[in-house]
Amino acid sequence: WPGVLELGDVTKVDANLMEHLVASVGYKVDLILVGAGSPCQDLSGLNAAGRGLEGERSRLFFEVPRIIGLVKSHFEVPVEYFVENVASMTADNVEQFSDVLGVKPIFLDAHHFCHCRRPRLYWPSWKVEAQGTEVLEDMGLWWKWVFPCVRGPASEWLEPGCTWTPKAPGHLPTFTRPKRRQRPPYKPAGVETASAAALERWKD
């Protein structure tokens, strides 16, 4: 990505660095959009032992409002932001995110656009409105944004000679990073719905 400025460790972004940034590019900027996604390992429902925002990795979330504040105090242009994280976090963590960011999140799932689920929450600083046949439904903790399905046929990504017969509701579960282990994790997610063949592969 030519022209990208790497600022390094997020915890070391400070007022001094921001002043250098303003001096370097401030005169070229009309709007700043801060996009952030803090680590989800301590928040994800896949981690039954997760410590939420108290966890070592996921507490990096608190760097986000700090940096938004730094940007707003140094640049004399409009500053907007959006923050992303997993939708499987607890209600308490959702509320904490919303309280800190001052906005109610929007639930989006990629299965409207592809053959895989990826339920995520987004906290945008601007007002979002549904267009056309889209629906924004108030679910209490968040807004649920439903889109008309625009995903193409599975043949777009299946390798030649492969077939896929989807079961209801017609898409793949969320992809996760495979991790080799010597023993099963605490309360492994998905075991209760896995087939006997899948369980045998897992044990092997």
C-alpha positions, 0 to 999 in steps of 0.5 A: 500500500504505497503512501501508508504511514506505519505508526507502530505499537498502538499503545505508543501513539501519543500527542507528540506523534500526533503533532508530527502527523499533523505537520506531515499530512494535516494540510491535505486532510478534509475528514478523518475516519478512525477504524478500529477492531480490538483483539477479540480473544477474551471476548469471543463466545468461543472462549469459555474462559475469556475475561472480557475487557479485563483480558490482557489482549482485549483490553486494548479496546481502551486504546481506541477512545484514547486515540479518537480523543487525540485525533480530535484534539489535534486535527481541525477537521471532522473526525468520525469513527467505527469500531468492530468486534465479535457479536458473540461477546456477552451483553455486559461487554456490549454495554461497556463498548457502547457506554465508552463509545457513546453509540449503539452498535449495529449487528451485521452478518456476512452471510447476506453477501457470501456463503459463510456466517460472520456475525459482527458488531459495528459501532459507527459514530454517524447515523446509519439508515437502511436503503431500499429493501434493507431493514434496520431492526431495534434488538435492544442491545443493538440494531440488526441490519438485514440486507437482501441476499446478493451472494452468488452461486457456490460455483464461484468459489468451489474448486473444479470437480467439487460439489456442496449441498448446503443444509438449512439455512444455506451457508457455512458456519463462521470460519475460525483459526485452526489451533493444534492442541495436546488436549481439548480446550475448556468447553469446546464450542460446536461439539454438541452439534458435530457429526460422529465423523467430525468428532473422530477427525477431531480426536485423531 
